[in-house]
Amino acid sequence: MSEDHGTEIAEPVSAGQWLAKAQVLLVDDSRTMRAVLKKALGQIGFENVVEAFDGADAVAKMHSAPFDLVLLDMEMPVMTGLEVLAAMNLAPDLKGLPVIVISGADQIDMAVQCIEAGAEDYLTKPPNLTLLRARVTTSLEKKRLRDLERLRLVQLQTEKELVEREREKSERLLLNILPSAIAGRLKGGEKSIANRHEIVSVLFADLCGFTAMSRKTSPADLVSMLNQIFTAFDHIVEEHGVEKIKTIGDCYMLVGGIPLQRDDHAAVVAECAIEMIAALEGINRANGTELQMRVGIHTGPVVAGVIGKIKFTYDLWGDTVNVASRMESSGQPDRIHLSEQTAEQLQGRYLLEDRGFVECKGLGAVKTFFLNGPMSAG
């Protein structure tokens, strides 16, 4: 049925079928007049006519069943036709339901008041069969067109909401892949995004023993464990306002200081490293595992940009990335290994352990430090 009490409009029907399907409420306190009108409606082709003996009965029936048309007497006990129209105007579910008032020849002024109150048309008693047919079919056609219009508006609104939901879904997916500032630039129409950042801090964290663990763990349990760890890391990244760049197998990469520059990039990345190790310890206790993690951080310039067309990736390039990776691979389990450049950024605020010169693949002997935590306020 239509949304506002009406005939089904999904399928086109012939005029005869349409009248036969229509639901008509006939309201009159005179049993004789109801019989006359019901017979006349039957001659026109209406098969579904419900009678109401006064205004209150009519309002109750309108709320309990769907109708397409109301033929409403004006002078009735309990509620007049004008009062019925007033009650209908207060009921959202009855809006759009056409009403034809039935008046005596001497009640034209009252009929006009009813039309001003929302009635569709009027007829005088006793109704002429030709006029009755014309008035009721015209009113039903208007209602059918209004129902079609409302249905189309609902469809358009639904389509609009679907488009909006898809747009929001696409934006969420884009923000899961790219930093919000970069996603905004892509949506703004930029085709190629690449920027040089003079000083940032890059962190690599690699799980120790995870490969060996994978040989004796089911794929589902392995992925579940990795998801638990990286989800914890994601929360830390989000809380500190740094950017996760990617995961590579069991390695996690993040950067502080891009895409928006910040002076405390080294300190905030160091805080992330400390909390990531603590988070892994908590996961080990909860799961009875003994996973460890090497962490390496280096500070310096990088080039950052978006690559790919089908699957976007925001990535970093440059020696800073390579050195940060070497800090991780040449580090020790559950230690945070820093390059000299990062240590300089943290000097005076964190406890640093001079490790001396460490041989790093592709770099030779490099002076490095371990981060042992923040310096106490005392």
Beta strands, then each sheet from edge to edge (+ up, - down):
strand 1: 23-27
strand 2: 48-52
strand 3: 69-73
strand 4: 99-103
strand 5: 121-124
strand 6: 194-208
strand 7: 243-248
strand 8: 251-256
strand 9: 292-307
strand 10: 313-317
strand 11: 336-339
strand 12: 350-360
strand 13: 364-374
sheet 1: 2+ 1+ 3+ 4+ 5+
sheet 2: 7+ 8- 6+ 9- 10+
sheet 3: 7+ 8- 6+ 9- 11- 13+ 12-
end
